[in-house]
Amino acid sequence: MKALLRRVPGARSAYYQSRILASVAYERWWADGGRMNDRSILRGEWHFDSPGEQDRYRRVLDAVSRLRGDSSWGHVLEIGCAEGLFTAELVPRSASVTAYDVSAVACQRVARLLPQVHVRRLDIQRDGMPGTFDVVFAMCVLVYVHGRGRLDQAAARLAATVRPGGLLVLNDLRLYQPEFENCWWARWLVEGGLRLLDFLDGRHGLHRVHHEVSARDVIGIYEKRA
């Protein structure tokens, strides 16, 4: 298949774009996010202790430190806590930490690992977001929210959790190939980290104060203004 795709101009790009669009359609209309994430955790598909993931965590924490300093960041919320490795980094930096995830398995593991953290199962696309916080982290969450309407609703929920003057920290994947990021459907559907950075800016009182782009992910930090 790969050899055939190399022979036909544009075939490789069209093939991979069709695979991404099929994945977007499945996650948008048919997938159960909680069960999907439960399976991924139980199968050990995500390697959060790998050097690449640890570097991602370090870059996110360093970016927030430059804006908030090294003293306590106050009351912190992490959305998409997974197995709690990043959550553990937030504990010594915060007055309190609350962690949400769509996966019941993830919530159980984080509650066992970090009993001082307030853990709750929550689906950002369906559930209300109780409470407000000084810093809110959305870790690889919005990449699974598809469609402008749903993204705007998720952005409104995220913004509602941030206190005035607080920060929303977005860390999400990007589409690895530049031809995907720049194609018409990625812009129209708001797919990929680069599109998400621009989509959030200026919505629901969120104003971007910092962003970083790497080969695999993006970091965007937004201040909540009145």
Residue, then its C-alpha position, 0 to 999 in steps of 0.5 A: m500500500k505504501a509503495l502504491l501511494r508513493r507512485v500516485p501524486g497526492a494519493r498519500s496525502a489524500y489517504y491520510q487525510s481520509r483516515i483523519l476525517a474518518s477518525v473525527a467522524y467516529e469520535r464526533w458521532w459514535a464514540d463513547g469518550g469514557r469507555m474509549n479512554d478506559r480501554s486506552i488506560l487499561r491497555g497501557e496505550w499511553h506512556f505518560d512517563s516517556p521522555g517525550e511526555q515528561d518534556r511536554y509536562r516540563r514545558v507547560l509548567d515552565a510556561v505557567s511559572r514564567l507568568r505566575g512565579d514560583s509561589s503557590w498558584g492558588h486553587v488549580l483544576e486539571i481537566g484530563c488528568a489521565e493517570g495523574l503524573f501531571t497532577a502530581e506535579l501540580v500538588p506542590r505548586s498549588a493551594s489545592v488541586t481538583a482533577y477531572d477526567v472522562s474516564a472512571v478508570a483514570c479517576q480511580r487511579v488518581a484518587r489512589l495515587l493522590p488522596q489529597v486531590h479532589v477527583r471527579r469523573l466529568d465529560i466536558q461536552r455534557d456536564g456542568m463545570p462546578g467551581t472556579f479556579d485560579v489556574v485551569f489546565a486542559m490537557c489534551v482534551l479539546v482535540y477530542v471535541h469536534g465541530r465548531g458548535r461543540l467547541d464553542q460550548a466547551a470553551a464557554r464551560l472552560a472559561a466559566t471555571v476560570r476566575p477573573g485574572g486567572l489562567l486557562v492553560l491549553n495543551d493539545l496535540r497538533l496534526y503532524q503534517p503541515e499539509f493537514e494543518n493548512c488544508w481547508w477542512a482543518r480550518w473549517l472544522v477547527e482540527g489540530g492544535l494550531r486551529l484550537l489556539d486561534f479559536l479560543d482567543g477572544r472567546h468568553g473573556l479568554h485572551r491569549v497571553h502566551h503560546e508555544v508550538s512544537a512538532r507534536d503539541v501546542i501550548g496556549i495560555y489565556e487570561k480570563r478578563a471581565 
